[in-house]
Amino acid sequence: MKFSLKEKTAIVTGGGSGIGRAICIALASQGAKVHILELKEETAQEVAAEIKKSGGAAVAHACNVALQSEVKQTAGKIGKSDSIEILINNAGIAHIGDVEHTTEADFDRIYSVNVKGVYNCIHSVIPYMKKKGGVILNMASVAATVGINDRFAYATSKGAVLTMTYSVAKDYLEYGIRCNSISPGRVHTPFVDGYLKANFPGQEKEMFEKLSKTQPIGRMGDPSEIADLALYLCTDEASFITGTDFPIDGGFIRLNGN
């Protein structure tokens, strides 16, 4: 069967909602045992229960990716019972504001999760993957490649994720470890709905349409579309791919005049 992940174990950070949830479901549907890392274990448990109900295998873990001690402990726990073939660094947080409206606390908060969190996970999982190879997939963003208004700290963090991807891919070629990244455009997740409700009460529908039309294809992406790309990149069918970023953005980068 093409795109099979049978007998493979995957770790997905931020797997409790949105894109992360869709990725967990996609990997499990192809036979992977999925370890779901979330700040709150209850959120991960909901997705794990959904996967198990469909006949898949999943385990929920409470883990703050910004804290290396927690990540190492969680990776060690997983590594004792399962080999680790796949790591998907999906956990991330957003911030709106230009450099003048980004406080030191704002910048540190974004860095601790979006950059240090990715480093912590790769640093903790690589020793397990070196034994027989594996796949690392980082969630970057179109903001890492093109300028987007009022996304100074967020864009900075995703630029770091992009270059981290290239570095890891280069350093671990000899161990059979592939490292790639995905750069989504706007994707319709619960975060988007929450953002619109908090900032544009009563105008949610109008603003949703406006945001959707910023992408040349005329709509936002669906989490399942990002998950399908992630699935492919984690399978043996993508064994010739490493050190590459994959925009999945409705044409945002190349067709918007940027």
N, C-alpha and C positions, 0 to 999 in steps of 0.2 A: 504494500500500500504506500503510495506517495505521501510525503509529508508526515510520516509516522514518527511519533516520539515515544513509542513503547519502550519500557524499561529505562526511561530517562527521568531524571529528577530536576525540577526547575525551582528556582527561588524568584519570586516576584515581589518587589517592594511596592508599597502603595497599591496593593492589589484588591483593596476593599471597595473601590468605587470607580466609576468612569472608565478611562482607558485601561487602568490596571485590572479592574474586574473583568473586562472583555478579554484581556490577554490571558488571564488565569483560566477562563472558561474555554478559550480556543486551544490552549496547550493541553488542558485536561481532556478535551474532546478527541485529541489525537494520541492519547495514551500516556501522557506525562503525569508523574506524581508531582503536584504543585504545592510548594510551601509558600503560604501567603503571609507577608510581613506587613503589619499595620501598627500605627501608634496605639490604637485601641483594639484589643483582641476581638471584641464583640463584632466589630466591622468585618474583620477577616473571617470570623466564624460564620457569618451570614453567607459569604461567598463560598466558603468551604462546604457548607450544608447544601447549597445549590448545586455544586459540582457533584457531591456524593449522591444526591437525589437522582442525578442523570447517569449514575454508574461510574463516575470518575473518582480519582483519589486526590485528596487535598488535606492539608494540615494548616491550622491557623497559629500564628505567633504574634505576640505583642513585642514590638521592637521599635525603638527610636533610632533611625538610621544616622542621626546626627551624633550619637554617642558610640564611639568605637567599642567600648567595653560591652555594650548590649549587642552590637552586631557580631562581635567575635564570639560571644557566648551563644548566640542563636545559631551562627554558622557551625560552631562546634557541636551543638546539639544535633543539628541536621546531619552533619558529616559522620557522626557516630553510627547512625542507622541507615543512611542513604549515601550513595555517591552523588556528586553534584556536577551535572553536565551543563546546566543552563543558569545564568544569572541575568535577570532583567531589572535594571535600575530605573524604575518608573516613578518612585516617590519624589514629589516636588511641591513647592509652594510658589505662589505668585505675589507680585507686588506692582502697584501702579504708582508711577511718579518719575519725573526727570531727576537729574542729579541734585538739583537744589531742593527737591521735595523728597529726598531719600536720606533719612537719618542714619547715623552710625548703627543704631540698633536695628533698623530696617535692613541695612546691608549685611550685618552679621547674621541676622535670622535667615535671610535668603541663602547666604554662603554656607551656613551650617547644614542645611538640608540639601540644597541643590548641587553643591560642589563637594563639601566634605562628606555628605551622606553617600554620594557615588563612590568617592575614594574609599570610605570605610568598608563598603560592601565588596568592592573589587579586592582591596587589601586583605580582607578576611577570607574570601572565597578562592582566590588564585591558588593558594597552596594545595587545595583539594583538586582543583582542575589540572594542575601540573602533572598529576599522576597519569592521566590518560586523555587529556584534551578537554575542550568544552567551548561554550559560546557565551559571550558577554554582549548584551544589547543595552545600550544607554538611550534614554529618552532625552533628546535635545529639543530643538524648536526652530521654526523659521526665524525667530528672533535672534538666533545665533549667527545668521547669515545676512539678514537685511535689517535696516533701521526701522523700528516701530516706535511711534510716539509714546512717551511716558512709560517706558519699560526698561529704564536704565539698569536697575539691579538685576532684574530677571534676565534681560538679554546678556548681561555680563556673565551671569552664572551659567547660562546655556552655552555661551561661547567657550567657557571653560570645559564643559562636558564634551563639547565637540572635539577640542584639541586633546583632551584626556583620552578619548576614544582612539585617536590616531596613535598616540604614544603607547598605549597598552597593546594595540594591534601589532605595532612594530616590535616591542620588547618580547612578546610571547609567541612569535611565529614558530620558533623551534619546539615549543611544547604542544603544538596543535591546538592552540587556543585562538579562536576567531573573535574579534571585537568590532562591532559596528554600532551605528546610531540611527535613530529615526527622528526626523524633524517634522512634526505635525504642524499644520496650519490651525485654524480655528476648528475645534471639534465640539459638538454639542454634548456636554457633560452636565452633571448636577452643579458643578462649579459655575458654569455659564448662567444657569437659571438663577442661582443664588446671587451672583454678581448683578444681574439685571434687576432682580427684585429689590436688592439693597440700594442700588444707585439710581434706578429709574422706575420707581413705583408708579403703576398706572400706565406706563409706557413700554412695558416689557415686550409686547408683540412688535411694536414699531422698531424698537432698538434691536431686537433679535433679527429682524429682516435687514436692518442697516448693517449689522455685523456680518450677516451671511453674505451680503453682496460685496463685501470687501475682497472676497475671493472670486477670481474670474469665473470659476465654474458655477457660481451663483448660489452656493449653499455651504453650510458647515459640514464637516466630516462626521461620520458616525463612529463611535468607539470600536465597533466590530470591524470597520475597515482598517483601522490602525492595527488591531489585533491580528488580522489576517496577514498583514505584512510582517509583523513580529513573528508569527508562527513560521512563515516561510524561512526567515533568516535564521531561525533556530534549528531547522531541519538539515539533514544531510544533503538535500537537494541544493542547498546554498553553500556547500562546502568550499566553493571557489571564491567566496566573497569574504573579505576582511578589510578593515581600515577604511570603511566607506560610510558616508552619511546618506540616508535616503529621505528626501523631502516627500511628504505625502500631504499636499497642501492645496489641492484644487487649482493649481497654477499660480499660487500667490507669489512665489519667488521669481519665476521667469516671465510671467505674463502680466504683471502689474506695473511695468515700466520702471522697476527697481534696478 
